Every structure is written in C-alpha cells, then in structure tokens.
C-alpha cells in the first residue's frame, strides 16, 4: 500500500539554512521510489494553524517512506531544515485500491 509524506512549513526562521536544505535534499531521493504529488503549489488552510508551504511525496509503502525519512542523506539535509523553519511532517498510509 502506498504511503505519503506530507510536510507543512509553518514559519520561516532562517532563509539561508533553507537554501542549504534545498541544495542537499535532492541527493536524499537517490535510490528511493518517490513521486511528488504536491510541491510548492496553491493551497488553502480552512482549519488549523496557518502554513507557508506544503509538500506531499508518495512512496510505495509506509516502510519505504520511513526508510527514506530516517536515512542518513535525508537526516543530513533535514538538519538544515530544522534550523531554517518550523515544519510539521506526517507519514500516512494510503487507502488500498480495489483491483
């Protein structure tokens, strides 16, 4: 079953650190089956805290999503994301599709 990693950026604190993250993060996708489902596109927050940006990635399984997130390449890149902004990250399993 597919899984999604959803990021919401809630508040930018250090744009320079986000630039370092943006430079490093592409290498973290190497060797991972990932599809971008939403990236820096139009969105609206009708409920809950405001967000500055949204990103949604699709992985072939929940385990694959967790493996990517916990991997050394992404953890290295994300250290700059943590310094650059306040984010929320959610890993969610998708619904099983009928055959």
N, C-alpha and C positions, 0 to 999 in steps of 0.2 A: 504494500500500500504506500502511495506517495506521502511525503511529508513536506511541510512548508516551514521556512524560517522567515519570520516577519520582524523587521526592525522598524522602530519609530524613533526618530530623533526628536527629542523634546526641547532641548535648549543647547545652543552652541556656546561654548565657553572659550575655546582656543582654536580659531580657524587654521592656524599654522599646523597644529597637530592633526587636524582632519585632513590636511593636504598630504601629510606623510602617510596617513592611513590609506588615502586614495591611491597613492603610489605603490604601497605594499600589498594591498588586498588582491589585485588580480592574480598574483603568483599563488595565492592561497586556494584558488579554484583549480589549479593544475591537478589532474588525476581524479577529479570529482565530477560525477554526472550531475550537473546543476543547470536549471533553466530559470532565467529571470522572468518572473511573472508580472512584476511591477517594479519600476525603478525611476525615482525622481519624477513622478508624473502627477497629474492633477488628483487631488483627494480632498475630502471634507471630513471633519470630525464633528458629527452631530451630537455625540455624547462623550463625556470624559475629558481628560486634560488635553490641551492643545498639542499639536505636533508640528514640527517644521518640515519633516520629510518622512517618506515611507518607502520601504524596500521589501519585496517579497520574492523569495527564492524557492524553487521546487527541487526536491531531491527524490530519488527513487524509493526511499524508505526512511522511517524515523531514525533508525540506526545510522544510516548514511548521513543524515543531517547532523546528528550528534557527533559523529566521527569527524566531519568537516569542521564543525564549530570548535571541538576540543583539540584539533590538530595543531602541531607546532607552527605551521605557516600562518594560520588564521590567528592564533593566540598572539604571535609576534605583531601582526598588523593591528589587532584589536587593542593592544596596549596603548596605541596612539589614539584610537577612537575613544577610549575611556578618558584620556587626557583632554580630548578635543570637545566632547559634548556629553550630555546626558541622553542615554538611549534606553529603550526597552527592547528586549529580544525575546521572542516567543517561538518555540518549536512546537508545531502542531501536526498531528497525523491527519491526513485527508480521509475522506469517505471512500469506502470500497465501491468501485464502479461495477455495475452489472455487466456480465459477459455478453 
